Amino acid sequence: MTKPSTIYDVARLAGVSPATVSRVLNEPDRVGEDKCKKVLDAIKQLHFVPKADAVANARKGYHKIGVIAPFFTQPSFMERLRGVADVLAAIHYELVIYSINSTEDLNNYLSTIITTARVDGLILFCMNLEKPMLKMLQNASFPVCFVESDIEGFDCVNIHNLLGGQKVAEYIYSLGCRKPGFIGEKSGLSYAVGATEERFRGFNFYFANQGIVIPQEHIWIGEFSYHQLDQGITDFLSSDNKPDCVFCSSDLIAARFLHIARGMGIRVPEDIKLIGFDNIDISNYIGLSTVSQNLDMSGKAAAELVLARIKEPERPVVNMNLPLEIIERETTR
């Protein structure tokens, strides 16, 4: 019988120390990309299974579901996670969160998770992955579900951002608004879904079909930091030619807009009607009109799809489209 490989065997083959192998397995973000790749290749070549993992495998699974997400601290992601956690807590599964801030983080986490198979399933929020990464996930030993991404061959919970922008425009137009404006966060990460751009495209498309061109001075898409966002909104509202309505790509941005507008003596909705997107909890407290994308429901659905595929690996792929709904509150009434 062949003796199982050890962490020392992996270290020798990779040309690194055992401590480096341990860091790759437990804290891959602390290891350089080259060393990380050498270790993962050695693990794969030797079919190495960490001791704790071997024990868990003997118990038929870890009872852990991983979640990978950019923009982890944003309220919309937290509410999605709440939906995932509600499902997992009921059946005593552990939720493992991988927050990524760079392509290197993403590559390291995916490589480590796939090679060591230390979760029973994986959920990816708002991710736009390249083909090599998708191929890695297709070959993973556990089920994968995408949220806010429509990826062929995977279970998906879709949010139609383009349609959401169109629905906002149609609603605003029905209120008599003819001078629309848009404020959103620039999607600057190559691995993240361009939700802001898609929402603007839908919004702009609808008004264009009504013969209304949104002037550049009524569009602001920039970096999301409080200083830059506040300055962008202030400059936007300082124009003599103000829009009569503004669609913000998220409720968090809309809340900043409302605060700054009132500080400048601009009345909402009398002077400018305002609508956001997400329907996070705070939007109800501040009377913000918004688009509900069923954040909790999307998290719950993703968790349920992963658990269902753990039980039935060969079942057909599920592509779920969640409804979008305009929630009318004080900022547009």
Sequence and secondary structure as in RCSB ss.txt:
>XXXX:A:sequence
MTKPSTIYDVARLAGVSPATVSRVLNEPDRVGEDKCKKVLDAIKQLHFVPKADAVANARKGYHKIGVIAPFFTQP
SFMERLRGVADVLAAIHYELVIYSINSTEDLNNYLSTIITTARVDGLILFCMNLEKPMLKMLQNASFPVCFVESD
IEGFDCVNIHNLLGGQKVAEYIYSLGCRKPGFIGEKSGLSYAVGATEERFRGFNFYFANQGIVIPQEHIWIGEFS
YHQLDQGITDFLSSDNKPDCVFCSSDLIAARFLHIARGMGIRVPEDIKLIGFDNIDISNYIGLSTVSQNLDMSGK
AAAELVLARIKEPERPVVNMNLPLEIIERETTR
>XXXX:A:secstr
      HHHHHHHHTS HHHHHHHHH GGGS HHHHHHHHHHHHHHT   HHHHHHHHTT   EEEEEESSTTSH
HHHHHHHHHHHHHHHTT EEEEEE  SHHHHHHHHHHHHHHT SSEEEEESB   HHHHHHHHT SS EEEES  
 TTSEEEE  HHHHHHHHHHHHHHTT  SEEEEEE    TTB  HHHHHHHHHHHHHHHTT    GGGEEEE   
HHHHHHHHHHHHT SS  SEEEESSHHHHHHHHHHHHHTT  TTTT EEE SB  HHHHHTT BEEE  HHHHHH
HHHHHHHHHHH TTS   EEE   EEE  TTT 
